[in-house]
Amino acid sequence: MRMSPAPLPRRALAEFTGTAALVAVIVGSGIRADSLSQDIGVRLLANAAASAIGLGLLIALIGPLSGAHFNPVVTLSEWWSRRSGERGRDAVVYIAAQLGGAVAGALLAEAMFGRAPGAALATEQRAELHLLLGEAVATAGLVLVVQGLRRIGRPSLAPVAVAGYIGAAIWFTSSGSFANPAATVGRAFSDSFTGIAPGSVPAFAAAQLLGMLLGMAVSALLYGADRPMSEPKAAE
């Protein structure tokens, strides 16, 4: 049974809450992994598993409310595919909610582990060219998965497919697959295994936007160009 579309304030709250929870899972599992092992493989495995499981659960729970974007590149790619004036307004609100939620989630994770929230910004520099290439590839793949599921009429597979892709991309990309500008901003507020130095955020965000365009282009080549919609549809 399809739910009626929720009012925009409720959908924005859902995006804020979902993004905050997702970043809390990512950052919190990274902090926990730091305390359990100095083996980079063990830490990466723990973080990838927690991130994938958390993402899948959040998509299943919040998807019926807002579409469970939790990510500006998903919001922007979906807006472009189904563009209309009302969806443009919704996209701006969604992205603001995602950015706020990402910062809140990182600060919450810091507080849960007895660290002063916001006291220490991340110091891990991630602006090397090969890392940016990895981030562009990770984001392109994410957008292709999201667009592809919708275009083949299988959006119900998103909790498993998107979570599975992210779990894999954390391992197969050099960047660790942030693939999310909002989460990237949030992770700058945690000097931990999953952190990114504030100075590296602009380059990462640019690589993510480039990856979004690449993912959309591949989707169009595979499935044909989307037709803009004059009226918004209910969230899948």
Secondary structure, 3 states (H helix, E strand, C coil): CCCCCCCHHHHHHHHHHHHHHHHHHHHHHHHHHHHHCCCHHHHHHHHHHHHHHHHHHHHHHHHHHHCCCCCHHHHHHHHHHCCCHHHHHHHHHHHHHHHHHHHHHHHHHHHHCCCCCCCCCCCCCCCCHHHHHHHHHHHHHHHHHHHHHHHCCCHHHHHHHHHHHHHHHHHHCCCCCCCCHHHHHHHCCCCCCCCCCHHHHHHHHHHHHHHHHHHHHHHHHHHCCCCCCCCCCCCC
